[in-house]
């Protein structure tokens, strides 16, 4: 099971993954990875898809390289304007680790992702192209 594999990740690796909510529907995996690379080296990005309607569910996950601090930089840069839409970035937490205080949307769905959102911050960020 993917969820049980993720729960076995080292703690330092869990701090490198962020939940991104409110994605523009046209953003794909590569677009998500490219956009968030401004905060640090991105090792993986996924946009959760609705398998029935074959479109984005409006959220995804970005994993930064260990030790880069990219996840924290992205969280601290909020609010983030992504292609004209405000997105929310939270530290991803394994489903079994949530205590109810984090809030936000949960992971899951089509790809069986076992992460959800955490807490939020409030500081404007607009990526300069």
C-alpha positions in Angstrom: 0.0 0.0 0.0 1.4 3.4 -0.9 0.1 4.9 2.4 2.0 2.5 4.5 5.2 3.2 2.5 4.9 6.9 3.0 4.3 6.5 6.7 7.8 4.8 6.9 9.6 7.8 5.4 12.3 9.4 7.7 11.0 12.4 9.6 13.3 14.8 7.7 11.8 13.7 4.4 8.2 14.3 5.7 9.1 18.0 6.2 10.0 18.4 2.5 6.5 17.8 1.2 3.8 20.4 0.8 0.1 20.3 0.0 -0.9 22.9 -2.6 -4.7 23.7 -2.6 -6.6 25.9 -5.0 -4.6 25.1 -8.1 -5.7 26.6 -11.4 -7.3 23.7 -13.3 -4.9 24.0 -16.3 -1.8 23.4 -14.1 -0.2 19.9 -14.7 2.6 18.1 -12.9 5.3 19.9 -14.9 3.8 23.3 -14.3 3.5 22.7 -10.6 7.1 21.5 -10.4 8.4 24.5 -12.4 6.4 27.1 -10.4 7.6 25.8 -7.0 11.2 25.4 -8.1 11.7 29.0 -7.2 11.6 27.9 -3.5 14.2 25.1 -3.9 15.0 22.0 -5.9 11.8 20.0 -6.5 12.2 16.2 -6.6 8.5 15.4 -7.3 5.2 17.0 -8.0 1.8 15.6 -8.5 -1.6 17.1 -9.4 -4.5 15.0 -8.1 -6.8 14.0 -10.9 -10.5 13.2 -10.9 -10.4 9.9 -12.8 -14.1 10.0 -13.8 -14.0 13.5 -15.3 -10.3 13.3 -16.4 -9.4 16.7 -14.9 -7.6 18.2 -12.0 -9.2 18.1 -8.6 -7.6 21.5 -7.9 -4.9 20.4 -5.5 -1.5 18.6 -5.5 1.7 17.9 -3.7 5.3 19.1 -4.1 8.3 17.4 -2.7 11.5 19.4 -2.2 15.1 18.0 -2.0 16.2 17.0 1.5 17.9 19.9 3.4 16.8 22.5 0.8 14.3 24.2 3.1 12.1 24.6 0.0 8.9 23.5 1.8 9.3 26.1 4.6 10.2 28.8 2.1 7.0 28.1 0.1 4.9 28.1 3.3 6.4 31.4 4.4 5.8 33.0 1.0 2.1 32.9 1.3 -0.3 34.0 0.0 0.9 32.8 -3.3 -0.6 34.0 -6.6 -0.2 31.2 -9.2 -1.2 32.2 -12.7 -3.8 34.7 -11.3 -5.2 32.4 -8.6 -4.4 32.4 -4.9 -3.2 28.9 -3.8 -2.7 27.7 -0.3 0.5 25.8 0.8 0.6 23.7 3.9 3.1 21.1 5.2 1.8 17.7 4.0 1.1 15.4 6.9 0.5 11.6 6.6 -3.2 10.8 7.1 -2.6 8.9 10.3 -0.7 11.8 11.9 -3.4 14.5 11.8 -4.7 15.6 15.2 -7.5 17.8 13.9 -5.8 21.1 14.5 -4.3 21.5 11.0 -7.3 22.0 8.9 -7.3 22.1 5.1 -8.1 19.6 2.5 -7.0 16.0 2.8 -5.0 14.0 0.3 -6.2 10.9 -1.3 -8.3 10.2 -4.4 -7.1 8.8 -7.7 -3.5 8.2 -7.0 -3.9 7.0 -3.4 -1.8 9.8 -1.9 -1.6 9.5 1.9 -0.9 13.2 2.7 -3.1 16.1 3.4 -2.7 19.8 4.4 -1.4 21.2 7.6 -1.5 24.8 8.9 -1.2 28.1 6.9 0.7 31.4 6.9 0.0 34.8 5.6 2.6 36.8 3.6 2.2 37.9 -0.1 4.2 36.2 -2.8 4.0 36.8 -6.5 6.4 34.9 -8.7 8.3 37.1 -11.1 8.8 35.6 -14.5 
